[in-house]
Amino acid sequence: MSHHNTTSRWLAPVASILTLGVVAAPASADLAKTQLKITKMVTAAGSATELGLTGGCAVQEAAQAFLPWGDPSYYTLAPQGDFEGQGTTWTLGSGAALVSQNSDFSTGSQALSLGGSGTAVTPSFCVDVTQPTMRFFVKNTGPVAATLNVEALFTDPTGKPRALQIAKLTAGSAWAPSAIVPLVVNQLATVSATGATSIQLRFTAASGHGNWVVDDVEIDPFRPR
């Protein structure tokens, strides 16, 4: 059974994606600007594959991680997205560390603390046009005006490293799902000879002296199952 049933929806404008949960998504105007930047890159490069559907990323085991919140999509963990095990393969900046706690909605004993100014970057991972969004569990026990930025780090079709902000979020003091965050840069897979592209995600406790903790970073694969 498929939770998304047409190829055309894989390439739908990101501004049309539903926002669920208690964390604010980027404003639609910001989403439109982000979408335009990637569209221009894709247009400039020219299509190297048929909508990026040749090749692509390997299919991984997926589960309906956010079904209790009305989100029926299937998700797969980003690399070590549950922060379990010895150490972490993420790159942790000043103020970021693994802590002995876990989201209220999953098993495990560790999560990622960003405090009020920490930064953390995932290892590189594969995305294609069938992987348009991501989501995670988050809480902020600091001031409610504090924000958490999420950026996609990638190499554009000319070989230039780039960073693109895909979300600016707020959260409450209790564990809850984030909004559904469009990856946007997965569309660059349409101009890749492999039908895939490599990205990283960077989480930054940006402003407002928050106290951020993140767990279970998940990627939505728009795939038949």
C-alpha positions, -999 to +999 in steps of 0.1 A: +000+000+000+012+035-007+008+065+016+013+088-013+000+076-046+013+097-075+047+107-089+034+143-093+030+147-056+067+140-051+074+173-068+045+193-053+053+228-041+066+227-006+042+255+005+013+230+001+027+205+026+005+202+057+019+214+091+011+191+120+021+192+156+028+221+180+059+236+164+057+264+140+068+259+104+086+285+083+063+312+069+048+304+035+067+334+019+100+320+032+091+286+018+083+301-016+117+318-016+135+286-007+116+266-033+125+292-059+162+289-051+163+252-057+141+254-088+165+278-103+194+255-096+176+225-111+166+246-142+201+259-147+216+224-145+191+207-168+174+174-162+200+145-162+174+119-154+137+113-159+124+133-129+153+118-109+135+084-109+164+063-123+184+049-094+177+068-062+184+059-026+181+024-012+147+016+004+150+013+042+127+000+068+100+025+077+073+030+103+044+054+110+063+072+138+039+101+140+006+083+135-008+093+170-006+129+158-026+123+126+004+119+103+000+086+085+033+089+066+061+063+069+095+076+082+130+062+084+156+074+109+183+098+097+218+084+105+219+077+142+188+099+144+177+082+177+211+091+194+214+056+209+246+036+213+282+046+222+290+081+211+276+097+180+284+101+144+270+136+144+293+166+145+286+184+177+295+221+181+299+241+213+270+236+237+257+204+220+260+170+237+242+137+242+222+135+274+206+108+294+170+113+285+146+103+257+115+116+241+083+104+258+071+087+226+100+062+218+123+037+235+159+045+244+179+064+269+196+092+250+188+124+232+206+154+218+209+186+239+216+219+221+211+241+252+208+277+242+235+280+216+246+245+205+249+232+169+248+196+156+252+183+121+242+149+108+265+127+088+259+128+050+229+107+038+211+100+006+179+116-005+160+115-038+127+130-051+107+104-031+121+118+002+107+153+005+102+160+042+116+154+077+103+155+113+116+149+148+106+152+185+117+183+203+112+203+235+125+237+248+124+244+285+137+279+280+119+310+269+090+304+245+104+330+220+136+310+215+141+295+180+157+264+166+170+266+130+173+237+107+194+239+076+201+215+047+238+214+038+244+202+002+266+207-029+248+224-058+251+212-094+281+234-100+300+217-071+296+246-047+289+238-010+257+255+002+235+258+033+198+265+030+176+272+060+145+249+058+129+257+091+129+282+120+109+266+148+096+272+183+086+246+209+071+241+243+086+226+274+070+191+269+081+166+242+061+170+210+065+164+173+080+191+152+061+205+122+066+186+090+097+202+075+102+202+037+138+192+028+135+211-005+170+202-017+159+166-024+147+181-058+184+183-068+182+146-073+163+153-106+195+166-121+218+138-108+229+110-130+222+086-101+187+100-093+200+108-058+219+135-039+237+137-006+228+161+022+234+169+058+211+185+083+223+212+107+204+220+139+212+253+156+198+268+188+196+302+172+182+329+195+162+336+227+184+316+251+164+285+248+172+251+263+166+227+234+166+189+233+160+169+201+153+132+196+143+107+168+152+127+136+132+110+109+130+113+071+098+107+052+103+084+022+074+088-003+076+052-013+051+024-021+049-002+006 
